[in-house]
């Protein structure tokens, strides 16, 4: 293995530690999101549907309309609409 000078090793260590801190932050945020879904579920909302709504809200209108059209086409082809 190639020897790495002290400055390079320290830079690498700093990057690794920064990523680890961000991963911890991400895990904390994910727990917070789960808590909100649990709270919404406790008062009668459907978390699965809420996740779909969030996904749809992130889409551009044209993309959403195209997906709705394709879904309707597939459902019609399967005799489900």
C-alpha positions, 0 to 999 in steps of 0.5 A: 500500500502507498504511504500517505503523507500526514496532511493527506491523511488528515484531510481524509480523516476530516472528510470521513468524520464529516460524512459520519456526522451527516449520516448521524444527522440524516438518521435523526431526521429520518426518526423525526419524519417517522415520528410525524407519520406515526402522529398522523396515523394516530389521528386517522391519516393513512401514512402510505397515502401521505407518502404518495401525496408527498411524492406527487407534490415533488413532481412537475405538473406535466410529469404528474399528468403524464403519469396519471394518463399512463396509469389510466391507460394501464388500468383500462387495458386491465379492465380495472377502470 
